[in-house]
Amino acid sequence: MPKSTELIKKQQQWENSTLKKVLDRNPERKAEFTTGSWLPAERVALPRITTDEEYLNKLGFPGEYPFTRGVQATMYRGRFWTMRQYAGFGTAEESNSRYKYLLSQGQTGLSIAFDLPTQIGYDSDDARSLGEVGKVGVAIDTLKDMEILFDGIPLDKVSTSMTINAPAAILLAMYLAVAEKQGVSKGQLNGTIQNDILKEYIARGTYIFPPKPSLRLITNIFEYCSREVPKWNTISISGYHIREAGSTAIQEVAFTLADGIAYVQAALNAGLDLDSFADRLSFFFNAHNDLLEEVAKFRAARRMWAKIMKEKFGATNPKTMMLRFHTQTAGSTLTAQQPDNNIVRVTIQTLAAVFGGTQSLHTNSRDEALALPSEESVRIALRTQQIVAYESGVTNTVDPLAGSYYVEDLTDKIEAGVWQYLEQIEKLGGMVAAIETGFIQKEIQEAAYRYQQEIENGQRIVVGVNQFVIPEEPPSHLLKVDAELQRIQIAKLAKVKSERNQEAVKQKLAAIRQAALSPDQNLMPPILDAVREYATLGEICNVLRDVFGEYQESIVL
């Protein structure tokens, strides 16, 4: 409740007079209003902040602790967010063509999608890759594929984000090797590697190794990049997939920040200095349909991470307290029915991300519930960002929804809910323990089930799905990945293997094995050496599988 007793009294008078008369004539649409994540939505929100001191502690100014209002002082008045379109399919040649098209259309950063075999560390010629090569992203087997992927794209001029986790060290090594071949120094490279394995155990499933060696690989990347690739964001701690799995907004923030705490602690336990790596941590969030709740979610996450870094880990450098994040619009909200409606959904979600202060944004395409997006659909998605940036006016002031009684109330409610989860996770022994016991998975499953039940029973309206349905023709002009591409990719891989120095590859793989067996040795240098000799992704992962083992998921019911 607001702190002003006079305001409370005035509200009660309003409810008993003006409001009561209206409700007696015209009852509201339903008995209870909530956000998309079931937080109560007050009929009329009232001021919560009553003093200058309280304002400074909770909101402050943009670019200053606690960063509620943004991590930069001028935000989009200085420059717009990085406009990325997540893309990749088929062979490296096809994806390279798509990237050049997107850059020609005004995209300002690349976002690489890898196919499933690449994500779980198998080469295209592995029997387990059958039918999946190039389907949900680009197939990358060796450095040769990465050279083709970035052919004609100067790596000192673009920022690249790579959505890769379990084999992140290998793909990063390939990227560094391509930069070397282009004559670009490591110090010039800008970009992000997702490298967030904990959320794979929770929500996505593209893990390879158990948690302990996986965390070692991540901290090895932190250490290596702090010395060699100082502008690189070494991890993108990802709430996106947690939300796609069915979590609420509160759970998305809570489990993402808990993952972040685990990574920081693992790095400190490995002997790294906080300021040597923490300023290169980045985050990745979902932008869902409930516009105002999403804005509040981003603001609460920023404020909480600043507090965690300052109060839990003793950070003194403002850069290590900043929560910088990429956003992707919510794929789980897109519908196969009336797919043009998805353009409207993505626009709402784009506004949520921009109002929330994102540093980077990918907008989903209208046809992604049906297939990989066509060029036309990708262009519309990119134009959505550009229209919001250049035409909407919302970028002319910093944090334009600050001070909204409702948004500030939601920000506080989300923060309170997240702290409750973080306390529970700490009591369970931290995030790894909470995952291993199935607590996190069970919380998400229950939220996802409730959400779907509401759609099934009509309590939650999805336009074109359970209301406002029309007869529709089967979709046309969808992008299809040619099955022949697997044969082409396997032939390319065979050629690379036949032309490389086999003895050198054997020696470099043996060096990786030796490094993996030595807990204090950083794995990045030997992986980079092996990549330079065109050792395959699968060969390197198999060496690490032999040493580290493979993770087996516990079933949570």
C-alpha positions as CSV (number, residue, x, y, z in Angstrom):
1,M,0.0,0.0,0.0
2,P,1.2,3.6,-0.5
3,K,2.8,5.2,2.4
4,S,0.7,8.4,2.4
5,T,-2.2,7.8,4.9
6,E,-4.0,10.8,3.3
7,L,-3.8,9.1,-0.1
8,I,-5.1,5.9,1.3
9,K,-8.1,7.7,2.7
10,K,-8.8,9.5,-0.6
11,Q,-8.6,6.1,-2.4
12,Q,-11.2,4.6,-0.1
13,Q,-13.5,7.6,-0.6
14,W,-13.1,7.2,-4.4
15,E,-13.9,3.4,-4.2
16,N,-17.0,4.0,-2.1
17,S,-18.4,6.8,-4.3
18,T,-17.3,7.2,-7.9
19,L,-16.1,3.6,-8.4
20,K,-19.0,2.0,-6.7
21,K,-21.5,3.9,-8.9
22,V,-19.8,2.7,-12.1
23,L,-19.5,-0.9,-10.9
24,D,-23.2,-1.0,-9.9
25,R,-24.1,-0.1,-13.5
26,N,-21.3,-1.9,-15.4
27,P,-19.4,-4.7,-13.6
28,E,-15.8,-5.3,-14.8
29,R,-15.0,-7.9,-17.4
30,K,-13.8,-10.4,-14.8
31,A,-13.5,-10.8,-11.0
32,E,-9.7,-10.8,-11.0
33,F,-7.1,-9.2,-13.3
34,T,-3.5,-10.5,-13.4
35,T,-0.4,-10.1,-15.4
36,G,0.7,-12.8,-17.9
37,S,2.5,-14.4,-14.9
38,W,-0.4,-14.2,-12.5
39,L,0.8,-11.2,-10.5
40,P,-2.3,-9.2,-9.3
41,A,-2.9,-6.1,-11.5
42,E,-4.3,-3.3,-9.3
43,R,-7.2,-1.4,-10.7
44,V,-5.5,1.9,-10.0
45,A,-1.8,2.0,-8.9
46,L,-0.7,4.7,-6.5
47,P,2.6,6.3,-5.8
48,R,5.0,4.1,-3.8
49,I,8.1,6.3,-3.6
50,T,7.5,9.3,-1.2
51,T,11.0,10.7,-0.6
52,D,14.0,11.8,-2.6
53,E,16.2,9.3,-0.6
54,E,13.9,6.4,-1.5
55,Y,13.9,7.4,-5.1
56,L,17.7,7.5,-5.2
57,N,18.0,4.1,-3.5
58,K,15.5,2.3,-5.7
59,L,15.8,4.1,-9.1
60,G,18.6,6.6,-9.2
61,F,19.8,8.0,-12.5
62,P,20.6,6.2,-15.8
63,G,24.2,4.9,-15.8
64,E,24.5,4.9,-12.0
65,Y,23.9,2.4,-9.3
66,P,21.4,0.6,-9.0
67,F,21.0,1.0,-12.8
68,T,17.2,0.5,-12.6
69,R,16.8,3.2,-15.2
70,G,19.5,1.9,-17.6
71,V,23.2,1.1,-17.8
72,Q,24.1,4.1,-19.9
73,A,23.4,7.7,-19.1
74,T,22.0,8.6,-22.5
75,M,20.7,5.1,-23.6
76,Y,19.2,5.4,-27.1
77,R,19.7,9.1,-27.3
78,G,23.4,8.1,-27.7
79,R,23.0,5.2,-30.0
80,F,20.3,2.5,-30.7
81,W,20.6,-1.1,-29.4
82,T,22.4,-3.5,-31.6
83,M,19.9,-4.9,-34.1
84,R,20.6,-8.6,-34.6
85,Q,18.6,-11.3,-36.5
86,Y,19.3,-14.8,-35.3
87,A,20.1,-16.7,-38.4
88,G,21.8,-19.8,-39.8
89,F,20.7,-22.8,-41.8
90,G,22.1,-25.4,-44.1
91,T,25.7,-25.0,-45.1
92,A,28.1,-22.2,-44.3
93,E,27.8,-20.9,-47.8
94,E,24.0,-20.5,-47.5
95,S,24.2,-18.8,-44.1
96,N,27.0,-16.5,-45.3
97,S,24.7,-15.3,-48.0
98,R,21.9,-14.7,-45.5
99,Y,24.2,-12.7,-43.2
100,K,25.4,-10.5,-46.1
101,Y,21.8,-9.8,-47.0
102,L,20.9,-8.9,-43.4
103,L,23.9,-6.5,-43.1
104,S,22.9,-4.9,-46.4
105,Q,19.4,-4.3,-44.9
106,G,20.7,-2.4,-41.9
107,Q,21.4,-5.1,-39.4
108,T,24.2,-4.0,-37.1
109,G,25.3,-7.3,-35.6
110,L,25.3,-11.0,-36.5
111,S,23.6,-13.7,-34.4
112,I,24.6,-17.2,-35.4
113,A,22.3,-20.2,-35.1
114,F,24.0,-23.6,-35.2
115,D,22.4,-26.9,-36.1
116,L,21.6,-29.5,-33.5
117,P,24.6,-31.8,-34.2
118,T,26.9,-28.8,-33.8
119,Q,25.2,-27.8,-30.5
120,I,25.7,-31.3,-29.0
121,G,29.2,-31.9,-30.3
122,Y,28.7,-34.3,-33.3
123,D,30.1,-34.0,-36.7
124,S,27.8,-34.1,-39.8
125,D,29.0,-37.5,-40.7
126,D,28.2,-39.0,-37.3
127,A,25.3,-41.5,-37.5
128,R,23.5,-39.6,-34.7
129,S,23.4,-36.5,-37.0
130,L,21.3,-38.2,-39.6
131,G,18.3,-35.9,-40.6
132,E,19.4,-33.0,-38.5
133,V,22.3,-31.5,-40.5
134,G,21.6,-27.8,-41.2
135,K,18.0,-28.0,-40.1
136,V,17.8,-25.6,-37.2
137,G,21.0,-23.7,-37.9
138,V,24.3,-23.9,-39.8
139,A,26.4,-27.0,-39.7
140,I,30.0,-26.3,-38.5
141,D,32.4,-29.3,-38.5
142,T,35.8,-27.6,-38.9
143,L,37.6,-24.3,-39.2
144,K,37.0,-24.6,-42.9
145,D,33.2,-24.1,-42.4
146,M,33.8,-21.1,-40.1
147,E,36.1,-19.6,-42.8
148,I,33.3,-19.9,-45.3
149,L,30.7,-18.6,-42.8
150,F,32.5,-15.3,-42.4
151,D,33.9,-15.0,-45.9
152,G,33.8,-11.3,-46.9
153,I,32.6,-10.3,-43.5
154,P,35.3,-8.3,-41.7
155,L,35.4,-9.4,-38.1
156,D,36.9,-6.1,-36.9
157,K,33.8,-4.3,-38.2
158,V,30.9,-6.5,-36.9
159,S,29.7,-7.7,-33.5
160,T,29.0,-11.4,-33.5
161,S,26.8,-13.4,-31.1
162,M,27.0,-17.2,-31.2
163,T,24.3,-19.3,-29.6
164,I,26.4,-22.3,-28.5
165,N,26.9,-23.8,-25.1
166,A,28.4,-27.2,-24.4
167,P,31.0,-26.9,-27.2
168,A,31.3,-23.1,-26.8
169,A,35.1,-23.2,-26.3
170,I,35.5,-24.9,-29.6
171,L,33.4,-22.5,-31.6
172,L,35.0,-19.5,-30.0
173,A,38.4,-21.0,-30.9
174,M,37.3,-21.4,-34.5
175,Y,36.1,-17.7,-34.6
176,L,39.5,-16.6,-33.2
177,A,41.3,-18.7,-35.8
178,V,39.2,-17.0,-38.6
179,A,40.1,-13.6,-37.2
180,E,43.8,-14.6,-37.3
181,K,43.4,-15.5,-41.0
182,Q,41.7,-12.2,-41.7
183,G,44.6,-10.4,-40.0
184,V,42.3,-9.2,-37.2
185,S,43.8,-9.2,-33.7
186,K,42.0,-10.8,-30.8
187,G,41.8,-7.4,-29.1
188,Q,39.7,-6.0,-31.9
189,L,37.0,-8.6,-31.7
190,N,33.5,-7.7,-30.3
191,G,30.8,-10.2,-29.6
192,T,29.2,-12.7,-27.3
193,I,29.3,-16.4,-26.9
194,Q,26.3,-17.9,-25.0
195,N,28.3,-20.4,-23.1
196,D,25.5,-20.9,-20.4
197,I,25.4,-24.6,-19.6
198,L,23.3,-24.4,-16.4
199,K,20.1,-23.4,-18.3
200,E,20.7,-26.3,-20.7
201,Y,20.2,-28.7,-17.8
202,I,17.1,-26.7,-16.8
203,A,15.3,-25.9,-20.0
204,R,17.0,-26.7,-23.3
205,G,18.8,-30.0,-23.2
206,T,21.9,-29.4,-25.5
207,Y,24.4,-30.4,-22.8
208,I,27.3,-32.8,-23.2
209,F,29.4,-32.9,-20.0
210,P,28.4,-33.0,-16.3
211,P,28.1,-29.7,-14.4
212,K,31.6,-29.7,-12.8
213,P,33.7,-30.0,-16.0
214,S,31.2,-27.8,-17.8
215,L,31.8,-25.0,-15.3
216,R,35.5,-25.6,-15.7
217,L,35.3,-24.9,-19.4
218,I,33.3,-21.7,-18.8
219,T,35.8,-20.4,-16.2
220,N,38.7,-21.3,-18.6
221,I,37.0,-19.1,-21.2
222,F,36.6,-16.3,-18.7
223,E,40.3,-16.5,-17.8
224,Y,41.5,-16.8,-21.4
225,C,39.4,-13.9,-22.8
226,S,40.2,-11.6,-19.9
227,R,43.8,-11.8,-21.1
228,E,43.5,-12.4,-24.9
229,V,40.0,-11.1,-26.0
230,P,39.2,-8.3,-23.7
231,K,36.2,-6.9,-25.6
232,W,34.5,-10.2,-25.8
233,N,31.4,-11.0,-23.7
234,T,32.4,-14.4,-22.3
235,I,28.9,-15.6,-21.4
236,S,25.3,-14.7,-22.1
237,I,23.4,-15.9,-19.0
238,S,20.1,-16.9,-20.5
239,G,16.7,-16.5,-19.1
240,Y,15.3,-16.7,-22.6
241,H,15.1,-20.5,-22.8
242,I,13.8,-20.7,-19.2
243,R,10.8,-18.5,-20.3
244,E,10.4,-20.5,-23.5
245,A,10.1,-23.7,-21.4
246,G,7.1,-22.1,-19.6
247,S,8.4,-20.2,-16.6
248,T,6.8,-17.0,-15.3
249,A,8.6,-13.6,-15.5
250,I,9.6,-13.9,-11.8
251,Q,11.0,-17.4,-12.4
252,E,12.9,-16.2,-15.5
253,V,14.7,-13.5,-13.6
254,A,15.2,-15.6,-10.5
255,F,16.7,-18.6,-12.2
256,T,18.8,-16.5,-14.5
257,L,20.3,-14.5,-11.7
258,A,20.9,-17.7,-9.7
259,D,22.8,-19.1,-12.7
260,G,24.8,-15.8,-12.8
261,I,25.6,-16.1,-9.1
262,A,26.8,-19.7,-9.7
263,Y,29.1,-18.6,-12.6
264,V,30.6,-15.8,-10.6
265,Q,31.3,-18.0,-7.6
266,A,32.8,-20.7,-9.8
267,A,35.2,-18.2,-11.3
268,L,36.1,-16.9,-7.9
269,N,36.7,-20.4,-6.7
270,A,39.0,-20.9,-9.7
271,G,41.1,-18.1,-8.5
272,L,40.0,-15.3,-10.9
273,D,39.8,-11.7,-9.7
274,L,36.2,-10.3,-9.9
275,D,37.2,-7.3,-11.9
276,S,39.1,-9.5,-14.4
277,F,35.9,-11.1,-15.8
278,A,32.7,-9.8,-14.3
279,D,32.4,-6.7,-16.5
280,R,32.2,-9.0,-19.6
281,L,29.2,-11.0,-18.3
282,S,26.1,-10.4,-20.3
283,F,22.5,-11.6,-20.0
284,F,19.8,-12.8,-22.4
285,F,16.1,-12.3,-21.7
286,N,12.8,-13.1,-23.3
287,A,10.3,-10.4,-24.3
288,H,6.8,-11.8,-23.8
289,N,3.4,-10.4,-24.5
290,D,2.5,-8.7,-21.3
291,L,4.1,-5.3,-22.2
292,L,4.2,-3.6,-18.8
293,E,5.2,-6.7,-16.8
294,E,8.1,-7.3,-19.2
295,V,9.3,-3.7,-18.8
296,A,9.1,-4.1,-15.0
297,K,11.0,-7.5,-15.3
298,F,13.9,-5.9,-17.1
299,R,14.2,-3.0,-14.6
300,A,13.9,-5.3,-11.6
301,A,16.6,-7.7,-13.0
302,R,19.0,-4.7,-13.5
303,R,18.5,-3.4,-10.0
304,M,18.9,-6.8,-8.4
305,W,22.1,-7.8,-10.2
306,A,23.7,-4.5,-9.1
307,K,22.7,-5.3,-5.5
308,I,24.0,-8.9,-5.8
309,M,27.3,-7.9,-7.2
310,K,27.8,-5.1,-4.7
311,E,26.5,-6.7,-1.5
312,K,27.2,-10.4,-2.1
313,F,30.5,-10.3,-4.0
314,G,31.8,-6.9,-2.9
315,A,32.1,-5.3,-6.3
316,T,33.3,-1.7,-6.3
317,N,33.7,-1.1,-10.1
318,P,30.4,0.1,-11.5
319,K,31.0,-1.9,-14.7
320,T,30.9,-5.2,-12.8
321,M,27.5,-4.2,-11.3
322,M,25.9,-3.5,-14.7
323,L,23.4,-6.0,-16.0
324,R,23.8,-5.7,-19.8
325,F,21.4,-7.8,-21.8
326,H,20.3,-9.0,-25.2
327,T,16.6,-9.7,-25.8
328,Q,14.8,-12.0,-28.2
329,T,11.1,-11.8,-28.7
330,A,9.1,-14.8,-27.5
331,G,9.1,-17.7,-29.9
332,S,6.7,-19.6,-27.7
333,T,4.0,-16.9,-28.3
334,L,4.0,-17.2,-32.1
335,T,1.2,-19.1,-33.7
336,A,1.0,-21.2,-36.8
337,Q,-2.6,-20.0,-37.2
338,Q,-3.0,-16.6,-38.9
339,P,0.8,-16.1,-38.8
340,D,0.6,-12.4,-39.9
341,N,-0.7,-11.8,-36.4
342,N,2.8,-12.6,-35.2
343,I,4.0,-9.3,-36.6
344,V,1.8,-7.5,-34.1
345,R,2.9,-9.7,-31.2
346,V,6.6,-9.1,-32.1
347,T,6.0,-5.3,-32.2
348,I,4.6,-5.4,-28.7
349,Q,7.5,-7.4,-27.5
350,T,10.0,-5.1,-29.3
351,L,8.5,-2.2,-27.4
352,A,8.8,-4.1,-24.1
353,A,12.5,-4.7,-24.8
354,V,13.1,-1.1,-25.7
355,F,11.1,0.4,-22.8
356,G,13.1,-2.1,-20.6
357,G,16.4,-0.8,-21.8
358,T,17.9,-3.7,-23.8
359,Q,21.4,-3.4,-25.3
360,S,20.7,-5.8,-28.2
361,L,17.6,-7.2,-29.8
362,H,16.5,-10.0,-32.1
363,T,12.9,-9.9,-33.4
364,N,11.3,-13.2,-34.4
365,S,9.8,-13.6,-37.9
366,R,6.1,-14.1,-38.5
367,D,6.5,-17.6,-40.0
368,E,8.8,-19.2,-37.3
369,A,6.0,-21.3,-35.8
370,L,5.9,-23.0,-39.2
371,A,9.5,-23.1,-40.5
372,L,12.8,-21.3,-40.7
373,P,12.0,-17.7,-41.7
374,S,12.0,-16.6,-45.3
375,E,14.0,-13.6,-46.4
376,E,10.8,-11.5,-46.7
377,S,9.8,-12.4,-43.1
378,V,13.2,-11.7,-41.7
379,R,13.2,-8.3,-43.4
380,I,9.8,-7.4,-41.8
381,A,11.1,-8.5,-38.4
382,L,14.2,-6.2,-38.9
383,R,12.0,-3.4,-40.1
384,T,10.0,-3.7,-36.9
385,Q,13.1,-2.8,-34.9
386,Q,14.0,0.0,-37.3
387,I,10.5,1.6,-37.2
388,V,10.5,1.5,-33.3
389,A,14.0,3.1,-33.3
390,Y,13.4,5.8,-35.9
391,E,9.7,6.5,-36.0
392,S,8.0,5.8,-32.7
393,G,9.6,8.5,-30.5
394,V,10.1,6.1,-27.5
395,T,13.9,6.4,-27.9
396,N,14.0,10.1,-27.4
397,T,14.0,9.9,-23.6
398,V,15.7,7.5,-21.2
399,D,13.5,5.0,-19.4
400,P,10.2,6.6,-20.5
401,L,7.9,4.5,-18.3
402,A,9.8,5.3,-15.1
403,G,7.5,6.8,-12.5
404,S,4.4,5.0,-13.8
405,Y,2.8,3.9,-10.6
406,Y,1.8,0.6,-12.1
407,V,5.3,-0.1,-13.6
408,E,7.1,0.8,-10.4
409,D,4.6,-1.4,-8.4
410,L,5.2,-4.3,-10.8
411,T,9.0,-3.8,-10.6
412,D,8.8,-4.1,-6.8
413,K,6.6,-7.1,-6.9
414,I,8.9,-9.0,-9.3
415,E,11.9,-8.1,-7.2
416,A,10.3,-9.4,-4.1
417,G,9.3,-12.7,-5.8
418,V,12.8,-13.1,-7.2
419,W,14.4,-12.6,-3.8
420,Q,12.2,-15.4,-2.4
421,Y,13.4,-17.8,-5.0
422,L,17.0,-16.9,-4.5
423,E,16.7,-17.6,-0.8
424,Q,15.1,-21.0,-1.5
425,I,17.9,-21.8,-4.0
426,E,20.6,-20.8,-1.5
427,K,19.0,-23.1,1.2
428,L,19.2,-26.0,-1.3
429,G,22.9,-25.4,-1.7
430,G,23.0,-23.2,-4.7
431,M,21.9,-23.5,-8.3
432,V,23.7,-26.7,-9.3
433,A,22.2,-28.5,-6.3
434,A,18.8,-27.0,-7.1
435,I,19.0,-28.3,-10.7
436,E,20.3,-31.8,-9.6
437,T,17.3,-32.1,-7.1
438,G,14.9,-31.1,-9.8
439,F,13.5,-28.1,-7.9
440,I,14.0,-25.7,-10.8
441,Q,12.6,-28.0,-13.5
442,K,9.5,-28.7,-11.4
443,E,8.8,-25.1,-10.8
444,I,8.9,-24.4,-14.5
445,Q,6.8,-27.5,-15.4
446,E,4.1,-26.4,-13.0
447,A,4.0,-22.9,-14.5
448,A,3.9,-24.2,-18.0
449,Y,1.1,-26.6,-17.3
450,R,-1.0,-23.9,-15.7
451,Y,-0.4,-21.6,-18.7
452,Q,-1.4,-24.2,-21.2
453,Q,-4.5,-25.2,-19.1
454,E,-5.7,-21.6,-19.3
455,I,-5.4,-21.7,-23.1
456,E,-7.2,-25.0,-23.3
457,N,-10.1,-23.9,-21.2
458,G,-10.4,-20.4,-22.8
459,Q,-9.4,-18.5,-19.7
460,R,-6.4,-17.1,-21.6
461,I,-7.2,-15.8,-25.0
462,V,-4.8,-16.4,-27.9
463,V,-6.1,-14.6,-31.0
464,G,-6.6,-16.9,-33.9
465,V,-6.1,-20.1,-31.8
466,N,-8.9,-20.3,-29.2
467,Q,-10.8,-17.1,-30.2
468,F,-11.3,-15.3,-33.5
469,V,-10.6,-18.3,-35.6
470,I,-11.0,-18.3,-39.4
471,P,-10.8,-21.0,-42.1
472,E,-7.2,-21.0,-43.5
473,E,-5.4,-22.3,-46.5
474,P,-2.3,-24.4,-45.9
475,P,0.8,-22.1,-45.6
476,S,2.9,-21.5,-48.7
477,H,6.3,-20.0,-49.5
478,L,7.9,-21.5,-46.5
479,L,11.7,-22.0,-46.4
480,K,12.7,-25.6,-46.6
481,V,16.2,-26.9,-46.0
482,D,17.2,-29.3,-48.8
483,A,17.9,-32.8,-47.5
484,E,20.7,-33.0,-50.1
485,L,22.7,-30.5,-48.0
486,Q,23.6,-33.3,-45.5
487,R,25.4,-35.2,-48.4
488,I,27.1,-32.0,-49.5
489,Q,28.3,-31.2,-45.9
490,I,29.6,-34.7,-45.4
491,A,31.5,-34.5,-48.7
492,K,33.1,-31.2,-47.6
493,L,34.1,-32.7,-44.3
494,A,35.7,-35.7,-46.0
495,K,37.7,-33.4,-48.2
496,V,39.0,-31.4,-45.2
497,K,40.0,-34.6,-43.5
498,S,41.8,-35.9,-46.5
499,E,43.8,-32.7,-47.0
500,R,44.8,-31.9,-43.4
501,N,48.0,-33.0,-41.6
502,Q,46.8,-36.1,-39.8
503,E,49.8,-36.5,-37.5
504,A,49.5,-32.9,-36.4
505,V,45.8,-33.4,-35.6
506,K,46.6,-36.5,-33.6
507,Q,49.2,-34.6,-31.6
508,K,46.9,-31.7,-30.9
509,L,44.0,-33.9,-29.8
510,A,46.4,-35.7,-27.4
511,A,47.4,-32.3,-26.0
512,I,43.7,-31.5,-25.3
513,R,43.4,-34.9,-23.5
514,Q,46.4,-34.1,-21.3
515,A,45.1,-30.6,-20.5
516,A,41.6,-32.0,-19.6
517,L,43.3,-34.4,-17.2
518,S,45.1,-31.5,-15.6
519,P,42.5,-29.5,-13.6
520,D,44.7,-26.4,-13.3
521,Q,45.4,-26.1,-17.1
522,N,43.4,-23.8,-19.3
523,L,41.8,-25.8,-22.1
524,M,41.5,-22.8,-24.5
525,P,45.0,-22.8,-25.9
526,P,45.2,-26.5,-26.8
527,I,41.7,-26.3,-28.3
528,L,42.7,-23.4,-30.4
529,D,45.8,-25.3,-31.6
530,A,43.7,-28.3,-32.6
531,V,41.2,-26.1,-34.5
532,R,44.0,-24.5,-36.4
533,E,45.0,-28.0,-37.7
534,Y,41.4,-28.6,-38.8
535,A,40.5,-31.1,-36.1
536,T,36.8,-31.5,-36.1
537,L,34.2,-30.4,-33.6
538,G,33.3,-34.0,-33.0
539,E,36.9,-35.2,-32.5
540,I,37.6,-32.5,-29.9
541,C,34.3,-33.2,-28.1
542,N,34.9,-37.0,-28.1
543,V,38.3,-36.4,-26.4
544,L,36.5,-34.4,-23.7
545,R,33.7,-37.0,-23.5
546,D,36.3,-39.6,-22.7
547,V,37.8,-37.6,-19.9
548,F,34.8,-35.8,-18.5
549,G,32.0,-38.3,-19.2
550,E,28.5,-37.3,-20.4
551,Y,25.6,-35.9,-18.3
552,Q,22.6,-38.1,-17.8
553,E,19.4,-36.1,-16.9
554,S,17.4,-37.0,-13.9
555,I,13.7,-37.4,-14.6
556,V,11.5,-35.0,-12.7
557,L,7.8,-35.7,-12.4
